[in-house]
Amino acid sequence: MEDKNNLSQGLAGQDSRLHVCRCTTEADFCIGHGATSGSIAISSDSDLLIYPNVTSLVRPLPKKHHAYGIYEREQVLEALGLPTPQHLVLYGIVTSNDYSNNIPGLGPVNNTDIIRSIDGNETVKKMLDKYILAAAAFAKPGVSVDAKMFQPSLR
């Protein structure tokens, strides 16, 4: 905890334009909703780029001590082959996250393929409904697929 306090104080002291958000709840929710347009988040939580105001994420690299990667939303969209930020939001909702799990039998690759086929000119809720219809064909036998399983992620 002392390291986090030192980091917060150090960052805030470096530049008065930096806003350090100390979260008392789930960090991605706190950061995502407290971010202003064009915000850069520093977190190990990769799903922060689904929040509209977070356009860049600085994230520790796995197994690399004190090494960080910079992820830009546009580059992530391109790497995943997703056409719009709405598609990335849907991806964040249906691919295991802090609030809900994948549909058993579906992982990131199948999710991405299904999501690419959905029109991005609709609300995320309507996109989720279309995803659920398409994903039901890929679910493990006996697994019930419905929107309720993703309600916590829709907040």
DSSP file (Angstrom, degrees, kcal/mol; ACC not computed):
  #  RESIDUE AA STRUCTURE BP1 BP2  ACC     N-H-->O    O-->H-N    N-H-->O    O-->H-N    TCO  KAPPA ALPHA  PHI   PSI    X-CA   Y-CA   Z-CA
    1    1 A M     >        0   0    0      0, 0.0     4,-2.2     0, 0.0     5,-0.2   0.000 360.0 360.0 360.0 -36.5    0.0    0.0    0.0
    2    2 A E  H  >  +     0   0    0      1,-0.2     4,-2.7     2,-0.2     5,-0.2   0.893 360.0  54.4 -63.6 -38.3    2.9    2.3    0.8
    3    3 A D  H  > S+     0   0    0      1,-0.2     4,-2.5     2,-0.2    -1,-0.2   0.907 108.2  49.3 -60.7 -41.8    4.2    1.8   -2.8
    4    4 A K  H  > S+     0   0    0      2,-0.2     4,-2.7     1,-0.2    -1,-0.2   0.905 111.2  49.3 -64.6 -41.1    0.9    2.9   -4.3
    5    5 A N  H  X S+     0   0    0     -4,-2.2     4,-2.6     2,-0.2     5,-0.2   0.925 111.9  48.6 -63.3 -43.6    0.8    6.0   -2.1
    6    6 A N  H  X S+     0   0    0     -4,-2.7     4,-2.6     2,-0.2    -2,-0.2   0.907 112.3  48.7 -62.7 -41.9    4.3    6.9   -3.1
    7    7 A L  H  X S+     0   0    0     -4,-2.5     4,-2.9     2,-0.2     5,-0.3   0.936 112.0  48.9 -63.2 -46.6    3.5    6.4   -6.8
    8    8 A S  H  X S+     0   0    0     -4,-2.7     4,-2.4     1,-0.2     5,-0.2   0.935 114.8  44.0 -58.5 -48.1    0.3    8.5   -6.5
    9    9 A Q  H  X S+     0   0    0     -4,-2.6     4,-2.0     1,-0.2    -1,-0.2   0.895 114.2  50.7 -65.8 -39.8    2.1   11.3   -4.7
   10   10 A G  H  X S+     0   0    0     -4,-2.6     4,-1.1    -5,-0.2    -2,-0.2   0.921 112.5  45.2 -65.0 -44.4    5.0   11.1   -7.1
   11   11 A L  H >X S+     0   0    0     -4,-2.9     4,-1.1     1,-0.2     3,-0.6   0.934 114.3  48.1 -64.6 -46.3    2.9   11.3  -10.2
   12   12 A A  H 3< S+     0   0    0     -4,-2.4    -1,-0.2    -5,-0.3    -2,-0.2   0.851 111.8  51.2 -64.1 -33.5    0.7   14.1   -8.9
   13   13 A G  H 3< S+     0   0    0     -4,-2.0    -1,-0.2    -5,-0.2    -2,-0.2   0.718 102.1  62.3 -76.0 -20.9    3.8   16.0   -7.9
   14   14 A Q  H << S+     0   0    0     -4,-1.1     2,-0.3    -3,-0.6    -1,-0.2   0.861 118.7   7.8 -72.2 -37.8    5.4   15.7  -11.4
   15   15 A D    ><  -     0   0    0     -4,-1.1     3,-1.8    -3,-0.1    -1,-0.3  -0.954  57.4-145.6-153.9 122.7    2.8   17.5  -13.4
   16   16 A S  T 3  S+     0   0    0     -2,-0.3    -1,-0.1     1,-0.3    -4,-0.0   0.666  99.9  65.8 -66.6 -14.6   -0.2   19.5  -12.2
   17   17 A R  T 3  S+     0   0    0      2,-0.0     2,-0.4    -3,-0.0    -1,-0.3   0.645  81.8  96.4 -80.3 -13.8   -2.1   18.4  -15.3
   18   18 A L    <   -     0   0    0     -3,-1.8     2,-0.6    -7,-0.2    -3,-0.1  -0.607  60.4-159.0 -80.0 132.3   -2.1   14.8  -14.0
   19   19 A H        -     0   0    0     -2,-0.4     2,-0.6     2,-0.0    -2,-0.0  -0.955   6.1-155.7-109.9 117.2   -5.1   13.6  -12.1
   20   20 A V        -     0   0    0     -2,-0.6     2,-0.7   -12,-0.1   -12,-0.0  -0.840   5.5-156.9 -96.7 119.8   -4.4   10.6   -9.9
   21   21 A C        -     0   0    0     -2,-0.6     2,-0.7     2,-0.0    10,-0.1  -0.861   3.0-163.2-100.3 111.4   -7.5    8.6   -9.2
   22   22 A R        -     0   0    0     -2,-0.7     2,-0.4     8,-0.1    -2,-0.0  -0.864  19.1-148.0 -93.2 115.5   -7.3    6.5   -6.1
   23   23 A C        -     0   0    0     -2,-0.7     4,-0.1     1,-0.1     5,-0.0  -0.701  27.4-178.5 -95.3 132.0  -10.1    3.9   -6.4
   24   24 A T  S    S+     0   0    0     -2,-0.4     2,-0.2     2,-0.1    -1,-0.1   0.494  79.1  39.7 -99.1  -8.3  -12.0    2.5   -3.5
   25   25 A T  S    S-     0   0    0      1,-0.2     2,-0.1     2,-0.1    -2,-0.1  -0.435 122.9 -32.5-118.8-164.5  -14.1    0.3   -5.7
   26   26 A E     >  -     0   0    0     -2,-0.2     4,-2.0     1,-0.1     3,-0.4  -0.383  63.2-136.9 -54.9 123.7  -13.3   -1.8   -8.8
   27   27 A A  H  > S+     0   0    0      1,-0.2     4,-3.1     2,-0.2     5,-0.3   0.860  96.4  53.9 -60.6 -42.1  -10.5    0.3  -10.5
   28   28 A D  H  > S+     0   0    0      1,-0.2     4,-2.7     2,-0.2    -1,-0.2   0.890 110.2  47.7 -65.4 -36.0  -11.7    0.1  -14.1
   29   29 A F  H  > S+     0   0    0     -3,-0.4     4,-2.0     2,-0.2    -1,-0.2   0.939 114.9  46.1 -65.6 -46.4  -15.2    1.3  -13.2
   30   30 A C  H  X S+     0   0    0     -4,-2.0     4,-1.2     2,-0.2    -2,-0.2   0.926 118.9  40.7 -61.9 -47.3  -13.7    4.2  -11.2
   31   31 A I  H  X S+     0   0    0     -4,-3.1     4,-1.5     2,-0.2     3,-0.2   0.935 114.0  52.4 -68.9 -47.0  -11.2    5.2  -13.8
   32   32 A G  H  < S+     0   0    0     -4,-2.7    21,-0.3    -5,-0.3    -1,-0.2   0.865 115.8  39.3 -59.4 -38.4  -13.5    4.7  -16.8
   33   33 A H  H  < S+     0   0    0     -4,-2.0    -1,-0.2    -5,-0.2    -2,-0.2   0.682 117.5  48.9 -87.4 -17.6  -16.2    6.9  -15.3
   34   34 A G  H  < S+     0   0    0     -4,-1.2    -2,-0.2    -5,-0.2    -1,-0.2   0.561  88.7 106.6 -94.8  -9.4  -13.8    9.5  -13.9
   35   35 A A     <  -     0   0    0     -4,-1.5     2,-0.2    -5,-0.1    18,-0.1  -0.355  58.5-146.1 -71.6 148.0  -11.8    9.9  -17.1
   36   36 A T    >   -     0   0    0      1,-0.1     3,-1.8    17,-0.1    -2,-0.1  -0.672  46.3 -58.6-106.2 168.6  -12.1   12.9  -19.3
   37   37 A S  T 3  S+     0   0    0      1,-0.3    -1,-0.1    -2,-0.2    16,-0.1  -0.159 125.1  11.5 -51.3 128.5  -11.8   13.0  -23.0
   38   38 A G  T 3  S+     0   0    0     15,-0.4    -1,-0.3    14,-0.2    16,-0.2   0.638  89.1 166.5  80.6  15.4   -8.5   11.7  -24.2
   39   39 A S  E <   -a   54   0A   0     -3,-1.8    16,-1.9    14,-1.7    17,-1.3  -0.267  29.4-144.0 -65.9 149.1   -7.4   10.3  -20.9
   40   40 A I  E     -a   56   0A   0     14,-0.2     2,-0.4    15,-0.2    17,-0.2  -0.970  16.3-156.0-111.3 127.0   -4.5    7.9  -20.5
   41   41 A A  E     -a   57   0A   0     15,-2.4    17,-3.4    -2,-0.5     2,-0.6  -0.819   8.5-153.4-105.1 144.5   -4.9    5.2  -17.9
   42   42 A I  E     +a   58   0A   0     -2,-0.4     2,-0.3    15,-0.2    17,-0.2  -0.967  45.6 120.6-114.2 113.3   -2.1    3.3  -16.2
   43   43 A S        -     0   0    0     15,-2.1    -2,-0.1    -2,-0.6     5,-0.0  -0.984  66.9-128.2-166.5 154.7   -3.4   -0.1  -15.1
   44   44 A S  S    S+     0   0    0     -2,-0.3     2,-0.8    15,-0.2    15,-0.1   0.493  85.7 100.8 -85.4  -3.8   -2.8   -3.8  -15.5
   45   45 A D    >   -     0   0    0      1,-0.2     3,-1.1     2,-0.0    -2,-0.0  -0.728  57.8-166.5 -86.2 107.3   -6.5   -4.1  -16.4
   46   46 A S  G >  S+     0   0    0     -2,-0.8     3,-0.9     1,-0.3    -1,-0.2   0.666  75.3  71.9 -72.4 -17.1   -6.6   -4.3  -20.2
   47   47 A D  G >   +     0   0    0      1,-0.2     3,-1.5     2,-0.1    -1,-0.3   0.382  66.5  96.4 -84.6   9.1  -10.4   -3.7  -20.6
   48   48 A L  G X   +     0   0    0     -3,-1.1     3,-1.7     1,-0.3     6,-0.3   0.765  69.0  73.2 -65.4 -23.7  -10.1    0.0  -19.7
   49   49 A L  G <  S+     0   0    0     -3,-0.9    -1,-0.3     1,-0.3    -2,-0.1   0.577  80.5  72.9 -69.8  -6.8  -10.0    0.9  -23.4
   50   50 A I  G <  S+     0   0    0     -3,-1.5    -1,-0.3    38,-0.1    -2,-0.2   0.687  76.3  92.9 -78.8 -15.9  -13.7    0.1  -23.7
   51   51 A Y  S X  S-     0   0    0     -3,-1.7     3,-1.3    -4,-0.2   -18,-0.0  -0.641  82.4-130.6 -78.5 132.5  -14.5    3.3  -21.8
   52   52 A P  T 3  S+     0   0    0      0, 0.0   -14,-0.2     0, 0.0    -1,-0.1   0.801 102.0  47.6 -55.8 -36.0  -15.2    6.1  -24.3
   53   53 A N  T 3  S+     0   0    0    -21,-0.3   -14,-1.7   -16,-0.1     2,-0.8   0.642  93.1  83.5 -85.2 -13.0  -12.9    8.7  -22.7
   54   54 A V  E <   +a   39   0A   0     -3,-1.3   -14,-0.2    -6,-0.3     3,-0.1  -0.812  45.1 160.1 -92.5 111.6   -9.9    6.4  -22.2
   55   55 A T  E     +     0   0A   0    -16,-1.9    18,-2.5    -2,-0.8     2,-0.3   0.600  62.8  38.8-106.0 -15.6   -8.0    6.4  -25.5
   56   56 A S  E     -aB  40  72A   0    -17,-1.3   -15,-2.4    16,-0.2     2,-0.4  -0.991  61.8-163.7-137.4 144.8   -4.6    5.1  -24.3
   57   57 A L  E     -aB  41  71A   0     14,-2.7    14,-3.2    -2,-0.3     2,-0.6  -0.994   7.2-158.8-130.7 127.1   -3.6    2.5  -21.8
   58   58 A V  E     +aB  42  70A   0    -17,-3.4   -15,-2.1    -2,-0.4    12,-0.2  -0.935  27.2 177.3-102.5 120.1   -0.2    2.2  -20.2
   59   59 A R  E     - B   0  69A   0     10,-2.7    10,-3.2    -2,-0.6   -15,-0.2  -0.971  33.8-108.7-132.3 136.9    0.0   -1.4  -18.9
   60   60 A P  E     - B   0  68A   0      0, 0.0     8,-0.3     0, 0.0     5,-0.1  -0.372  38.2-121.2 -60.1 139.3    2.8   -3.4  -17.2
   61   61 A L    >   -     0   0    0      6,-2.7     3,-1.7     3,-0.3     6,-0.3  -0.684  33.5-102.6 -83.2 135.0    4.2   -6.1  -19.5
   62   62 A P  T 3  S+     0   0    0      0, 0.0    -1,-0.1     0, 0.0     3,-0.1  -0.289 100.4   1.9 -58.9 136.7    3.8   -9.6  -18.2
   63   63 A K  T 3  S+     0   0    0      1,-0.1     2,-0.5    -3,-0.0    -2,-0.0   0.667 104.4 112.0  62.1  19.7    7.0  -11.1  -16.7
   64   64 A K    X   -     0   0    0     -3,-1.7     3,-1.3     3,-0.2     2,-0.4  -0.965  65.9-135.4-124.3 113.5    9.0   -7.8  -17.4
   65   65 A H  T 3  S-     0   0    0     -2,-0.5     3,-0.1     1,-0.3     0, 0.0  -0.540  84.9  -9.3 -72.5 122.8   10.0   -6.0  -14.3
   66   66 A H  T 3  S+     0   0    0     -2,-0.4     2,-0.4     1,-0.2    -1,-0.3   0.780 102.8 127.8  61.0  31.1    9.3   -2.2  -14.6
   67   67 A A    <   -     0   0    0     -3,-1.3    -6,-2.7    -6,-0.3     2,-0.3  -0.957  37.0-170.6-117.7 138.6    8.5   -2.5  -18.3
   68   68 A Y  E     -B   60   0A   0     -2,-0.4     2,-0.4    -8,-0.3   -10,-0.0  -0.931  14.1-145.6-130.1 149.1    5.3   -1.1  -19.7
   69   69 A G  E     -B   59   0A   0    -10,-3.2   -10,-2.7    -2,-0.3     2,-0.6  -0.872  13.7-139.7-109.2 148.1    3.4   -1.2  -23.0
   70   70 A I  E     -B   58   0A   0     -2,-0.4     2,-0.5   -12,-0.2   -12,-0.2  -0.942  18.6-167.8-109.0 123.0    1.4    1.6  -24.5
   71   71 A Y  E     -B   57   0A   0    -14,-3.2   -14,-2.7    -2,-0.6     2,-0.4  -0.946   4.4-161.0-115.4 123.6   -1.9    0.6  -26.1
   72   72 A E  E  >  -B   56   0A   0     -2,-0.5     4,-2.1   -16,-0.2     3,-0.4  -0.849  23.5-128.8-101.6 138.8   -3.9    3.0  -28.2
   73   73 A R  H  > S+     0   0    0    -18,-2.5     4,-2.8    -2,-0.4     5,-0.2   0.907 108.1  52.8 -53.6 -46.6   -7.6    2.2  -28.8
   74   74 A E  H  > S+     0   0    0    -19,-0.3     4,-2.1     1,-0.2    -1,-0.2   0.878 109.5  49.1 -60.1 -38.0   -7.3    2.5  -32.6
   75   75 A Q  H  > S+     0   0    0     -3,-0.4     4,-2.6     2,-0.2    -1,-0.2   0.879 110.9  49.9 -68.7 -37.3   -4.3    0.1  -32.7
   76   76 A V  H  X S+     0   0    0     -4,-2.1     4,-2.3     2,-0.2     6,-0.2   0.919 110.0  50.7 -66.5 -43.5   -6.3   -2.4  -30.6
   77   77 A L  H  X>S+     0   0    0     -4,-2.8     5,-2.3    -5,-0.2     4,-1.0   0.930 113.2  46.3 -57.4 -45.6   -9.3   -2.1  -32.9
   78   78 A E  H  <5S+     0   0    0     -4,-2.1     3,-0.5    -5,-0.2    -2,-0.2   0.920 111.2  51.1 -64.5 -44.5   -7.0   -2.7  -35.9
   79   79 A A  H  <5S+     0   0    0     -4,-2.6    -1,-0.2     1,-0.2    -2,-0.2   0.866 115.9  41.6 -63.0 -36.7   -5.2   -5.7  -34.3
   80   80 A L  H  <5S-     0   0    0     -4,-2.3    -1,-0.2    -5,-0.2    -2,-0.2   0.593 109.0-124.1 -84.9 -11.1   -8.5   -7.4  -33.4
   81   81 A G  T  <5 +     0   0    0     -4,-1.0    -3,-0.2    -3,-0.5    -4,-0.1   0.804  57.1 152.9  71.4  29.1  -10.1   -6.5  -36.8
   82   82 A L      < -     0   0    0     -5,-2.3    -1,-0.3    -6,-0.2    -2,-0.1  -0.800  38.6-149.7 -94.8 132.0  -13.0   -4.7  -35.1
   83   83 A P  S    S+     0   0    0      0, 0.0    -1,-0.1     0, 0.0    -5,-0.1   0.772  70.2  19.5 -75.9 -26.9  -14.6   -1.9  -37.2
   84   84 A T  S >> S-     0   0    0      1,-0.1     4,-1.3    -7,-0.1     3,-0.6  -0.937  74.0-111.3-141.1 160.7  -15.8    0.4  -34.5
   85   85 A P  H 3> S+     0   0    0      0, 0.0     4,-2.2     0, 0.0     5,-0.2   0.819 116.7  64.1 -58.6 -30.1  -15.3    1.3  -30.8
   86   86 A Q  H 3> S+     0   0    0      1,-0.2     4,-2.3     2,-0.2     5,-0.2   0.888  99.8  52.2 -60.1 -38.3  -18.8   -0.1  -30.2
   87   87 A H  H <> S+     0   0    0     -3,-0.6     4,-2.5     1,-0.2    -1,-0.2   0.883 107.5  51.5 -65.2 -38.0  -17.5   -3.5  -31.3
   88   88 A L  H  X S+     0   0    0     -4,-1.3     4,-2.5     2,-0.2    -2,-0.2   0.890 108.0  52.1 -66.5 -38.9  -14.6   -3.2  -28.7
   89   89 A V  H  X S+     0   0    0     -4,-2.2     4,-1.7     2,-0.2    -2,-0.2   0.939 110.7  47.8 -60.6 -46.7  -17.2   -2.4  -26.0
   90   90 A L  H  X S+     0   0    0     -4,-2.3     4,-2.3     1,-0.2     5,-0.2   0.915 110.1  52.5 -60.6 -43.2  -19.1   -5.5  -26.9
   91   91 A Y  H  X S+     0   0    0     -4,-2.5     4,-1.8     1,-0.2    -1,-0.2   0.918 108.7  50.6 -57.4 -44.8  -15.9   -7.5  -26.9
   92   92 A G  H  < S+     0   0    0     -4,-2.5    -1,-0.2     1,-0.2    -2,-0.2   0.820 111.2  49.1 -63.8 -31.4  -15.1   -6.2  -23.4
   93   93 A I  H  < S+     0   0    0     -4,-1.7    -2,-0.2    -5,-0.2    -1,-0.2   0.903 118.8  34.9 -74.2 -42.4  -18.6   -7.2  -22.2
   94   94 A V  H  < S+     0   0    0     -4,-2.3     2,-0.5    -5,-0.1     9,-0.4   0.589 102.0  78.0 -96.2 -11.0  -18.6  -10.8  -23.6
   95   95 A T  S  < S-     0   0    0     -4,-1.8     5,-0.1    -5,-0.2    12,-0.1  -0.879 107.7 -76.2-101.1 129.3  -15.0  -11.8  -23.1
   96   96 A S  S    S+     0   0    0     -2,-0.5     5,-0.2     1,-0.1     2,-0.2   0.240  70.5 153.7 -28.9 129.1  -14.1  -12.7  -19.5
   97   97 A N        -     0   0    0      3,-2.6    -1,-0.1    -4,-0.2    -4,-0.1  -0.729  60.7 -72.7-144.3-168.6  -13.8   -9.6  -17.4
   98   98 A D  S    S+     0   0    0     -2,-0.2     3,-0.1     1,-0.2    -2,-0.1   0.654 127.8  37.0 -69.2 -14.7  -14.1   -8.5  -13.8
   99   99 A Y  S    S+     0   0    0      1,-0.3     2,-0.3    -6,-0.1    -1,-0.2   0.717 122.2  11.7-113.3 -28.6  -17.9   -8.7  -13.9
  100  100 A S        -     0   0    0     -5,-0.1    -3,-2.6    52,-0.1    -1,-0.3  -0.982  64.7-124.5-151.3 160.1  -18.9  -11.7  -16.1
  101  101 A N        -     0   0    0     -2,-0.3    -3,-0.0    -5,-0.2    -2,-0.0  -0.527  36.2 -88.6-100.3 167.7  -17.3  -14.8  -17.8
  102  102 A N        -     0   0    0     -2,-0.2    -1,-0.2     1,-0.1    -7,-0.1  -0.243  51.3 -94.5 -60.0 159.7  -17.2  -16.0  -21.3
  103  103 A I    >   -     0   0    0     -9,-0.4     3,-2.7     1,-0.1    -1,-0.1  -0.725  56.6 -98.9 -70.7 127.3  -20.0  -18.2  -22.5
  104  104 A P  T 3  S+     0   0    0      0, 0.0    36,-2.0     0, 0.0     3,-0.1  -0.287 113.1  28.6 -54.2 128.4  -18.5  -21.7  -22.0
  105  105 A G  T 3  S+     0   0    0      1,-0.2     2,-0.4    34,-0.2     5,-0.1   0.211 105.1  92.6 102.6 -12.8  -17.2  -23.0  -25.3
  106  106 A L    <   +     0   0    0     -3,-2.7    -1,-0.2     4,-0.1    -4,-0.0  -0.948  48.0 170.9-116.4 133.4  -16.5  -19.5  -26.6
  107  107 A G     >  -     0   0    0     -2,-0.4     4,-2.7    -3,-0.1     5,-0.2  -0.564  54.0 -71.4-122.8-168.7  -13.1  -17.7  -26.2
  108  108 A P  H  > S+     0   0    0      0, 0.0     4,-2.4     0, 0.0     5,-0.2   0.849 127.1  51.6 -57.3 -38.0  -11.6  -14.5  -27.6
  109  109 A V  H  > S+     0   0    0      2,-0.2     4,-2.3     1,-0.2     5,-0.2   0.962 114.4  40.6 -67.9 -51.1  -11.2  -15.9  -31.2
  110  110 A N  H  > S+     0   0    0      1,-0.2     4,-2.5     2,-0.2     5,-0.2   0.913 115.4  52.9 -62.6 -41.3  -14.8  -17.1  -31.6
  111  111 A N  H  X S+     0   0    0     -4,-2.7     4,-2.8     1,-0.2    -1,-0.2   0.929 109.4  48.8 -58.7 -44.9  -16.1  -13.9  -29.8
  112  112 A T  H  X S+     0   0    0     -4,-2.4     4,-2.4    -5,-0.2    -1,-0.2   0.917 110.5  50.7 -62.1 -43.6  -14.1  -11.7  -32.2
  113  113 A D  H  X S+     0   0    0     -4,-2.3     4,-0.9     1,-0.2    -1,-0.2   0.921 113.8  44.5 -61.0 -44.1  -15.4  -13.6  -35.2
  114  114 A I  H >< S+     0   0    0     -4,-2.5     3,-0.8     1,-0.2     4,-0.3   0.935 113.1  50.7 -65.1 -45.9  -19.0  -13.2  -34.0
  115  115 A I  H >< S+     0   0    0     -4,-2.8     3,-1.7     1,-0.3    -2,-0.2   0.871 102.7  59.8 -63.2 -38.5  -18.6   -9.6  -33.1
  116  116 A R  H 3< S+     0   0    0     -4,-2.4    -1,-0.3     1,-0.3    -2,-0.2   0.817 101.0  56.7 -58.4 -29.8  -17.1   -8.6  -36.4
  117  117 A S  T << S+     0   0    0     -4,-0.9     2,-0.4    -3,-0.8    -1,-0.3   0.509  89.7  93.7 -82.4  -3.6  -20.3   -9.8  -38.1
  118  118 A I  S <  S-     0   0    0     -3,-1.7     2,-0.2    -4,-0.3     9,-0.1  -0.733  83.9-110.8 -96.7 137.7  -22.6   -7.5  -36.1
  119  119 A D        -     0   0    0     -2,-0.4     3,-0.4     1,-0.1    -2,-0.1  -0.454  21.2-155.5 -64.0 129.0  -23.6   -4.1  -37.4
  120  120 A G  S    S+     0   0    0      1,-0.2   -34,-0.1    -2,-0.2    -1,-0.1   0.357  77.3  85.0 -90.1   5.2  -21.9   -1.4  -35.3
  121  121 A N  S    S+     0   0    0      2,-0.0     2,-0.2   -35,-0.0    -1,-0.2   0.121  80.6  77.8 -92.9  22.3  -24.5    1.3  -36.0
  122  122 A E  S    S-     0   0    0     -3,-0.4     2,-0.0     1,-0.1   -36,-0.0  -0.708  93.8 -80.4-120.6 172.8  -26.7    0.1  -33.2
  123  123 A T     >  -     0   0    0     -2,-0.2     4,-2.4     1,-0.1     5,-0.2  -0.344  41.3-114.3 -68.4 157.6  -26.7    0.5  -29.4
  124  124 A V  H  > S+     0   0    0      1,-0.2     4,-2.7     2,-0.2     5,-0.2   0.873 117.9  57.0 -61.0 -36.2  -24.4   -1.9  -27.5
  125  125 A K  H  > S+     0   0    0      2,-0.2     4,-2.1     1,-0.2    -1,-0.2   0.921 108.6  44.9 -61.6 -44.5  -27.5   -3.5  -26.0
  126  126 A K  H  > S+     0   0    0      2,-0.2     4,-2.0     1,-0.2    -1,-0.2   0.885 112.5  52.0 -67.0 -37.6  -28.9   -4.3  -29.4
  127  127 A M  H  X S+     0   0    0     -4,-2.4     4,-2.4     1,-0.2    -2,-0.2   0.906 108.3  51.9 -62.9 -40.4  -25.4   -5.6  -30.5
  128  128 A L  H  X S+     0   0    0     -4,-2.7     4,-2.6     1,-0.2    -2,-0.2   0.904 106.5  53.3 -62.4 -41.9  -25.3   -7.8  -27.4
  129  129 A D  H  X S+     0   0    0     -4,-2.1     4,-1.7     1,-0.2    -1,-0.2   0.911 111.3  45.8 -59.4 -42.4  -28.7   -9.2  -28.3
  130  130 A K  H  X S+     0   0    0     -4,-2.0     4,-2.1     2,-0.2    -2,-0.2   0.883 110.9  53.4 -68.1 -38.2  -27.5  -10.1  -31.8
  131  131 A Y  H  X S+     0   0    0     -4,-2.4     4,-3.4     1,-0.2     5,-0.2   0.933 106.8  52.2 -59.9 -46.1  -24.3  -11.6  -30.3
  132  132 A I  H  X S+     0   0    0     -4,-2.6     4,-1.6     1,-0.2    -1,-0.2   0.896 108.5  50.5 -60.7 -41.7  -26.3  -13.8  -28.0
  133  133 A L  H  < S+     0   0    0     -4,-1.7     4,-0.4     1,-0.2    -1,-0.2   0.927 117.1  40.2 -60.9 -44.7  -28.3  -15.2  -30.9
  134  134 A A  H >< S+     0   0    0     -4,-2.1     3,-0.9     1,-0.2     4,-0.3   0.877 113.5  53.9 -72.2 -37.7  -25.2  -16.0  -32.8
  135  135 A A  H >X S+     0   0    0     -4,-3.4     3,-1.8     1,-0.2     4,-1.1   0.772  90.3  74.8 -70.8 -26.5  -23.2  -17.2  -29.8
  136  136 A A  T 3< S+     0   0    0     -4,-1.6     3,-0.3     1,-0.3    -1,-0.2   0.825  90.4  59.0 -56.3 -31.4  -25.8  -19.8  -28.8
  137  137 A A  T <4 S+     0   0    0     -3,-0.9    -1,-0.3    -4,-0.4    -2,-0.2   0.737 109.6  43.0 -69.5 -22.1  -24.7  -22.0  -31.8
  138  138 A F  T <4 S+     0   0    0     -3,-1.8    -1,-0.2    -4,-0.3    -2,-0.2   0.587  89.1 110.8 -99.1 -13.1  -21.1  -22.1  -30.4
  139  139 A A  S  < S-     0   0    0     -4,-1.1   -34,-0.2    -3,-0.3     3,-0.1  -0.213  79.2 -95.6 -65.7 152.4  -22.0  -22.7  -26.7
  140  140 A K    >   -     0   0    0    -36,-2.0     3,-2.0     1,-0.1    -1,-0.1  -0.335  56.6 -83.0 -62.2 148.2  -21.3  -26.0  -25.0
  141  141 A P  T 3  S+     0   0    0      0, 0.0    -1,-0.1     0, 0.0     3,-0.1  -0.257 116.8  19.7 -55.0 136.7  -24.2  -28.4  -25.0
  142  142 A G  T 3  S+     0   0    0      1,-0.3     2,-0.5    -3,-0.1    -2,-0.1   0.386  90.9 129.0  84.9  -3.8  -26.6  -27.8  -22.1
  143  143 A V    <   -     0   0    0     -3,-2.0     2,-0.4    -7,-0.1    -1,-0.3  -0.753  53.4-140.1 -89.0 124.7  -25.3  -24.2  -21.5
  144  144 A S        -     0   0    0     -2,-0.5     2,-0.6    -3,-0.1    -4,-0.1  -0.701  15.3-159.4 -83.6 130.3  -28.1  -21.6  -21.4
  145  145 A V        +     0   0    0     -2,-0.4     2,-0.3   -42,-0.1    -9,-0.1  -0.946  28.0 137.5-115.8 117.3  -27.2  -18.4  -23.2
  146  146 A D    >   -     0   0    0     -2,-0.6     3,-1.2     1,-0.0     4,-0.3  -0.969  62.6-101.9-151.8 169.1  -29.0  -15.2  -22.4
  147  147 A A  G >  S+     0   0    0     -2,-0.3     3,-1.8     1,-0.3     4,-0.4   0.728 106.6  76.7 -65.8 -23.4  -28.4  -11.5  -21.7
  148  148 A K  G >  S+     0   0    0      1,-0.3     3,-1.2     2,-0.2    -1,-0.3   0.839  84.5  64.0 -58.2 -33.3  -28.7  -11.9  -17.9
  149  149 A M  G <  S+     0   0    0     -3,-1.2    -1,-0.3     1,-0.3   -48,-0.2   0.722 108.3  41.1 -65.9 -18.2  -25.2  -13.4  -17.8
  150  150 A F  G X> S+     0   0    0     -3,-1.8     4,-1.0    -4,-0.3     3,-0.7   0.372  82.1 103.4-109.2   3.6  -23.8  -10.1  -19.0
  151  151 A Q  H X> S+     0   0    0     -3,-1.2     3,-0.9    -4,-0.4     4,-0.5   0.890  78.0  55.5 -55.4 -43.4  -25.9   -7.6  -17.0
  152  152 A P  H >4 S+     0   0    0      0, 0.0     3,-0.7     0, 0.0    -1,-0.2   0.858 107.8  50.8 -59.6 -31.7  -23.1   -6.8  -14.5
  153  153 A S  H <4 S+     0   0    0     -3,-0.7    -2,-0.2     1,-0.2   -53,-0.1   0.703  98.7  66.3 -77.0 -19.7  -20.9   -5.8  -17.4
  154  154 A L  H <<        0   0    0     -4,-1.0    -1,-0.2    -3,-0.9    -3,-0.1   0.596 360.0 360.0 -79.0 -10.2  -23.4   -3.5  -18.9
  155  155 A R    <<        0   0    0     -3,-0.7    -1,-0.2    -4,-0.5    -2,-0.1   0.522 360.0 360.0 -60.0 360.0  -23.3   -1.1  -16.0
